[in-house]
C-alpha cells in the first residue's frame, strides 16, 4: 500500500474558504477510477499548514469514508512540535488510515539527534506505520541518510518520502536500510529516474491531474520497463515543472478547477490564486495536452 503512484491530494475549498467535501468525494472517486495506488490526505499539497486540527482530522476521516476501502489513505501528521505530532496521530487512531506521513520539523532547525528522537517518539506512539518525510526546501532542516538508517531500525518506521530530487541519495540510502524499507520520491520531475534507479514509488503532485499516466509510468518502472516508463514520463514532463511555477498547491488547485473537478481554485491565505501570466502559461499547456478544451 506504500508503493507505486501515490497522490498528494489537494484539499478543495468553497468560495467562502470552507472545505468542499462534495468536491473531495469527487476527487477520491477520480483516483479510484484511474488506478492511483494510495492517497496522502492533508500533506503539504493538502494545505496542512493552514487547516486547524479539528478540520485536518475531519478531512482525513472524510477521505477515508469516501475511499470506501478501495484505496488506502495515508494521513499527514507532521508538526514541528513532537507532542503535537503525537497528539494529531492519536486523534486519528480510529480514522481508518493505513499510515502516517510525518515531515521533518520545520522552522526550529533541530539537530540530527533531535530529529531521530522526534521520529522515534512519534513511531513509539503511532497506531499505524510511519513514513518519514524529508523536504529541506520547505523545512530547512535536512534528515541525513545516516539518520534515516538509524530510524529504519524502529519496527514502526517503514519508509521515507524523499523530496530532495537527489538521485545520489537514493543510491547511498538503499544499502543502509532493510530491503522492505520503502523509499519514495517526493519530486515529480525526477520521479521516473528515481523509480528506475530502484525507488518504490512517487508521492506525486502531478498525479492530481493525470493519475492514469502516473500509475502507468510507475508500474512500468517498477516492472523493469525503463523505456516505457520514460516514454510515458516524457508525455507529462512539462506538467511536472509547470505545476510548480508558483508554490504548491497554487497551480494544481487552479488546474483541477479548470478540469471541472472542483468548484473553485480557492486556497487558504496566505496562498492566493496564480498570477494571470501563470494562468495563461498553464492553460496553453493544458490545451496542448488535451486536458482541457
PyMOL commands that set and color helices and strands:
alter all, ss='L'
color gray80, all
select helices_A, chain A and resi 21-33+48-50+53-67+82-91+112-125+136-139+145-151+167-174+188-196+206-208+211-222+226-242+250-258+276-289
alter helices_A, ss='H'
color red, helices_A
select strands_A, chain A and resi 4-8+38-41+72-76+99-103+129-134+157-162+182-185+201-204
alter strands_A, ss='S'
color yellow, strands_A
deselect
rebuild
show_as cartoon
